[in-house]
Amino acid sequence: MAVATEKMASIVPTRMELIKLKKRVELAQKGHDLLKEKMDALIMEFFSVLKEIRGARNNVMKQLNDAHNSLSICFATMGTIETFQASKEVRSKIHVEMSKRNIMGVSVPTIQMEKMERDILNRGYSIHATSSAIDEASKNFEKVLEALVKLAEQEETARSIARELEKTKRRVNSLEYIILPRLKWTIRFITMKFDEMERENFARLKRIKAMIEARE
């Protein structure tokens, strides 16, 4: 109550102040509407990315299952020691480039990478000392790696959009429930003060008129 009283005392009820407040309300309302549109669009984009992620995860799980099955066949065909030895000879380095792209003002990652699925001769292990089973296993795991990188990009995109969505939501709520109501309350208070001043002036004029008429 004391805070409200102090706040009312600090308000200067002038025409200029009222004009300034009305302009601030107009700007705040425009800002609120634009942010609300952005928030709605971000929500749609967020759920669109989530749908992609669900599909990508299912795809990764299927590919992982296929890759592990082909590795089991490789163990059975070549033997565990021989398979591990061949895996040590595989060229494991891949070239990946990270960049950014913009989605509705949100910076999200983009991952560019070389094709994961290699030619048999470019994998590193000896094709004479191994069987076709390791070729199939290698191919399946290369596909999984490519799918995992894409999934990581999509998940980080979803996190970036979610962070921006939360920030935008806080700004919308601040405008809608704090700033705009406070400005509108101040306008009502000043308008009320003007009405009081007009009533006081009218009463004063009536008294002056009555005094003049009494003297006459």
C-alpha positions as CSV (number, residue, x, y, z in Angstrom):
1,M,0.0,0.0,0.0
2,A,2.9,2.4,0.9
3,V,4.6,1.5,-2.4
4,A,1.5,2.3,-4.4
5,T,1.0,5.6,-2.5
6,E,4.6,6.5,-3.2
7,K,4.2,5.6,-6.8
8,M,1.1,7.8,-7.2
9,A,2.9,10.7,-5.5
10,S,5.7,10.5,-8.1
11,I,3.3,10.8,-11.1
12,V,3.0,14.2,-12.6
13,P,-0.5,14.6,-14.0
14,T,0.2,16.8,-17.0
15,R,-1.1,16.7,-20.6
16,M,2.4,16.1,-21.9
17,E,2.9,13.2,-19.6
18,L,-0.4,11.7,-20.7
19,I,0.6,12.0,-24.4
20,K,4.0,10.3,-23.7
21,L,2.3,7.5,-21.8
22,K,-0.2,6.9,-24.6
23,K,2.7,6.7,-27.1
24,R,4.5,4.2,-24.9
25,V,1.4,2.1,-24.6
26,E,1.1,2.1,-28.4
27,L,4.7,1.1,-28.9
28,A,4.5,-1.6,-26.1
29,Q,1.4,-3.0,-27.7
30,K,3.1,-3.2,-31.1
31,G,6.1,-4.8,-29.5
32,H,3.9,-7.3,-27.7
33,D,2.0,-8.2,-30.9
34,L,5.2,-8.7,-32.9
35,L,6.8,-10.9,-30.1
36,K,3.5,-12.9,-29.8
37,E,3.7,-13.6,-33.6
38,K,7.3,-14.6,-33.2
39,M,6.5,-16.9,-30.3
40,D,3.7,-18.6,-32.2
41,A,6.0,-19.1,-35.2
42,L,8.8,-20.5,-33.0
43,I,6.3,-22.9,-31.4
44,M,5.3,-24.2,-34.8
45,E,9.0,-24.5,-35.9
46,F,9.9,-26.2,-32.6
47,F,7.3,-28.9,-33.0
48,S,8.2,-29.3,-36.7
49,V,11.9,-30.0,-35.6
50,L,10.7,-32.3,-32.9
51,K,8.8,-34.3,-35.4
52,E,11.9,-34.6,-37.6
53,I,13.9,-35.7,-34.5
54,R,11.5,-38.5,-33.7
55,G,11.8,-39.8,-37.2
56,A,15.6,-39.4,-37.2
57,R,15.9,-41.3,-33.8
58,N,13.8,-44.1,-35.1
59,N,16.0,-44.3,-38.2
60,V,19.2,-44.2,-36.1
61,M,17.9,-47.1,-33.9
62,K,17.0,-49.2,-36.9
63,Q,20.4,-48.5,-38.5
64,L,22.2,-49.3,-35.3
65,N,20.4,-52.6,-35.0
66,D,21.4,-53.4,-38.6
67,A,25.0,-52.4,-37.9
68,H,25.3,-54.5,-34.8
69,N,23.7,-57.5,-36.5
70,S,26.2,-57.2,-39.4
71,L,29.1,-56.9,-36.8
72,S,27.9,-60.1,-35.1
73,I,28.0,-61.9,-38.5
74,C,31.5,-60.5,-39.0
75,F,32.6,-61.9,-35.7
76,A,31.2,-65.2,-36.6
77,T,32.7,-65.3,-40.1
78,M,36.1,-63.8,-39.5
79,G,36.6,-64.3,-35.8
80,T,36.8,-61.7,-32.9
81,I,40.5,-61.2,-33.0
82,E,40.7,-60.7,-36.7
83,T,37.8,-58.3,-36.7
84,F,39.4,-56.2,-34.0
85,Q,42.7,-56.2,-35.8
86,A,40.9,-55.0,-39.0
87,S,39.1,-52.3,-37.1
88,K,42.5,-50.9,-35.9
89,E,43.5,-50.4,-39.5
90,V,40.5,-48.4,-40.4
91,R,41.0,-44.7,-41.2
92,S,39.0,-43.2,-38.4
93,K,39.3,-39.4,-39.2
94,I,36.5,-37.6,-40.9
95,H,36.3,-34.0,-42.0
96,V,33.4,-32.0,-40.4
97,E,32.7,-28.3,-40.8
98,M,30.5,-26.4,-38.4
99,S,28.6,-23.2,-39.4
100,K,25.5,-21.3,-38.4
101,R,22.2,-20.5,-40.1
102,N,19.3,-18.3,-39.1
103,I,15.8,-19.5,-38.3
104,M,13.5,-16.5,-37.4
105,G,16.3,-14.7,-35.7
106,V,17.6,-17.9,-34.0
107,S,21.2,-19.0,-34.7
108,V,21.2,-22.7,-35.2
109,P,24.1,-25.1,-36.1
110,T,24.7,-26.6,-39.5
111,I,27.1,-29.5,-39.9
112,Q,28.7,-30.1,-43.3
113,M,30.6,-33.4,-43.5
114,E,32.2,-35.6,-46.2
115,K,30.3,-38.6,-47.3
116,M,30.6,-41.3,-44.6
117,E,30.1,-44.3,-46.8
118,R,33.6,-45.1,-48.2
119,D,34.8,-47.2,-51.0
120,I,36.2,-50.6,-49.9
121,L,39.7,-49.6,-50.9
122,N,39.6,-46.4,-48.9
123,R,38.7,-47.9,-45.5
124,G,42.3,-48.9,-44.6
125,Y,42.0,-52.6,-43.8
126,S,43.4,-55.3,-46.1
127,I,40.7,-56.6,-48.5
128,H,42.8,-59.8,-49.0
129,A,42.9,-60.7,-45.3
130,T,39.2,-60.0,-44.6
131,S,35.8,-61.1,-45.8
132,S,32.9,-59.3,-47.3
133,A,31.2,-59.5,-43.9
134,I,33.5,-56.7,-42.6
135,D,32.6,-54.6,-45.7
136,E,28.9,-54.9,-44.9
137,A,29.5,-54.1,-41.2
138,S,31.7,-51.1,-42.1
139,K,29.1,-49.8,-44.5
140,N,26.3,-50.0,-42.0
141,F,28.3,-48.2,-39.2
142,E,29.3,-45.5,-41.7
143,K,25.6,-45.0,-42.4
144,V,24.8,-44.8,-38.7
145,L,27.6,-42.2,-38.1
146,E,26.1,-40.0,-40.8
147,A,22.6,-40.3,-39.3
148,L,23.9,-39.6,-35.8
149,V,25.7,-36.4,-37.0
150,K,22.4,-35.2,-38.6
151,L,20.5,-36.1,-35.5
152,A,22.9,-34.1,-33.3
153,E,22.4,-31.1,-35.6
154,Q,18.6,-31.4,-35.3
155,E,18.7,-31.8,-31.5
156,E,20.9,-28.7,-31.1
157,T,18.6,-26.8,-33.4
158,A,15.6,-27.8,-31.1
159,R,17.5,-26.7,-28.0
160,S,18.4,-23.3,-29.6
161,I,14.8,-22.7,-30.6
162,A,13.6,-23.8,-27.2
163,R,16.0,-21.3,-25.5
164,E,14.8,-18.4,-27.8
165,L,11.2,-19.5,-27.3
166,E,11.5,-19.3,-23.5
167,K,13.2,-15.9,-23.7
168,T,10.5,-14.6,-26.1
169,K,7.7,-16.0,-23.8
170,R,9.2,-14.1,-20.8
171,R,9.3,-10.8,-22.8
172,V,5.7,-11.3,-24.0
173,N,4.5,-12.1,-20.4
174,S,6.4,-9.1,-19.1
175,L,4.7,-6.8,-21.6
176,E,1.3,-8.4,-21.2
177,Y,1.1,-8.7,-17.4
178,I,3.4,-6.0,-16.1
179,I,4.4,-3.2,-18.4
180,L,1.2,-2.7,-20.3
181,P,-1.1,-2.9,-17.2
182,R,1.2,-0.5,-15.3
183,L,1.2,2.0,-18.2
184,K,-2.6,1.8,-18.6
185,W,-3.1,2.1,-14.8
186,T,-1.0,5.3,-14.9
187,I,-3.0,6.7,-17.7
188,R,-6.2,6.0,-15.8
189,F,-4.7,7.6,-12.7
190,I,-3.8,10.8,-14.6
191,T,-7.2,10.9,-16.4
192,M,-8.8,10.6,-13.0
193,K,-6.7,13.4,-11.7
194,F,-7.7,15.6,-14.6
195,D,-11.4,14.8,-13.9
196,E,-10.9,15.8,-10.2
197,M,-9.1,19.0,-11.2
198,E,-12.0,19.9,-13.6
199,R,-14.6,19.2,-10.9
200,E,-12.6,21.4,-8.5
201,N,-12.2,24.2,-11.1
202,F,-15.9,23.9,-11.9
203,A,-16.8,24.1,-8.2
204,R,-14.4,27.0,-7.7
205,L,-15.9,28.9,-10.6
206,K,-19.4,28.4,-9.2
207,R,-18.3,29.8,-5.9
208,I,-16.7,32.8,-7.5
209,K,-19.8,33.4,-9.6
210,A,-22.0,33.1,-6.5
211,M,-19.7,35.6,-4.6
212,I,-19.9,38.0,-7.6
213,E,-23.7,37.7,-7.8
214,A,-23.9,38.2,-4.0
215,R,-21.9,41.4,-4.2
216,E,-24.1,42.7,-7.0
